[in-house]
């Protein structure tokens, strides 16, 4: 499904997909591997926005849970970066099943 030469030549773009998801979409348009990880990065970014908006609105309990949720999202980002660096195509836990980019 994913070409080994594509994986080897686009690992950097795949890693960058978790930091700035739109860069691989512009710079690696032909790479399915980079697009996969950019999709994971976009999903992670949207989860971060939703978590911070929702928990920011909820007084007290939301404010207590917000740092914990952000830490969990950072852990997911690290897991994604490690998978991209190792040449793996594996979805992030919990949120990785969503495909936003085709």
VMD Tcl script that draws the C-alpha trace (Angstrom):
set ca {
  {0.00 0.00 0.00}
  {2.77 2.46 0.90}
  {5.91 2.42 -1.23}
  {9.14 1.95 0.73}
  {10.91 4.64 -1.32}
  {8.05 7.04 -0.56}
  {8.40 6.27 3.15}
  {12.19 6.71 3.17}
  {12.18 9.95 1.19}
  {9.28 11.56 3.08}
  {9.91 10.68 6.73}
  {10.79 14.29 7.50}
  {7.56 15.53 5.94}
  {5.60 12.90 7.85}
  {7.16 14.02 11.14}
  {6.44 17.65 10.26}
  {2.80 16.67 9.71}
  {2.31 16.40 13.47}
  {3.76 19.87 14.10}
  {2.39 21.84 11.14}
  {-0.02 19.53 9.31}
  {-0.38 21.76 6.23}
  {3.33 21.73 5.26}
  {3.32 18.14 3.90}
  {0.12 18.93 2.02}
  {1.97 21.67 0.13}
  {5.51 20.28 -0.07}
  {4.81 16.55 -0.52}
  {1.67 16.47 -2.65}
  {2.57 13.14 -4.27}
  {3.45 11.26 -1.07}
  {0.71 9.05 0.33}
  {2.89 8.47 3.41}
  {3.27 12.18 4.18}
  {-0.45 12.75 3.54}
  {-1.36 9.95 5.94}
  {0.62 11.54 8.75}
  {-0.62 15.03 7.80}
  {-4.15 13.66 8.20}
  {-3.23 12.32 11.63}
  {-1.74 15.72 12.50}
  {-4.88 17.53 11.31}
  {-7.06 15.21 13.38}
  {-4.83 15.84 16.39}
  {-5.02 19.61 15.85}
  {-8.83 19.55 15.61}
  {-9.02 17.41 18.76}
  {-6.80 19.97 20.52}
  {-9.08 22.85 19.43}
  {-12.25 21.04 20.50}
  {-10.82 19.93 23.85}
  {-9.55 23.41 24.69}
  {-12.75 25.19 23.66}
  {-15.07 22.78 25.46}
  {-13.01 22.45 28.63}
  {-12.27 26.18 28.64}
  {-15.98 26.93 28.78}
  {-16.76 24.55 31.64}
  {-15.92 26.27 34.93}
  {-13.70 24.61 37.55}
  {-13.88 20.97 36.40}
  {-13.06 21.91 32.81}
  {-10.18 24.09 33.97}
  {-8.80 21.20 36.02}
  {-9.19 18.66 33.20}
  {-7.78 20.94 30.49}
  {-4.06 20.49 31.37}
  {-4.55 16.73 31.68}
  {-6.23 16.57 28.26}
  {-3.48 18.72 26.74}
  {-0.84 16.41 28.17}
  {-2.66 13.43 26.63}
  {-2.68 15.21 23.25}
  {1.06 15.89 23.52}
  {1.59 12.18 24.21}
  {-0.44 11.34 21.09}
  {1.69 13.76 19.05}
  {4.88 12.12 20.31}
  {3.51 8.68 19.45}
  {2.71 9.90 15.94}
  {6.13 11.48 15.48}
  {7.86 8.27 16.62}
  {5.73 6.17 14.25}
  {6.49 8.53 11.35}
  {10.22 8.47 12.13}
  {10.20 4.67 12.18}
  {8.40 4.46 8.84}
  {5.22 3.04 10.34}
  {1.68 3.66 9.19}
  {-0.34 3.17 12.32}
  {-3.25 5.28 13.55}
  {-3.08 7.27 16.73}
  {-4.97 5.78 19.68}
  {-8.56 7.04 20.10}
  {-8.55 9.71 17.35}
  {-6.55 8.01 14.60}
  {-9.47 6.28 12.93}
  {-10.77 9.46 11.30}
  {-9.79 10.30 7.73}
  {-10.21 13.99 7.01}
  {-7.92 14.24 3.98}
  {-8.32 12.08 0.91}
}
mol new
graphics top color blue
foreach p $ca { graphics top sphere $p radius 0.5 }
foreach p [lrange $ca 0 end-1] q [lrange $ca 1 end] { graphics top cylinder $p $q radius 0.2 }
display resetview
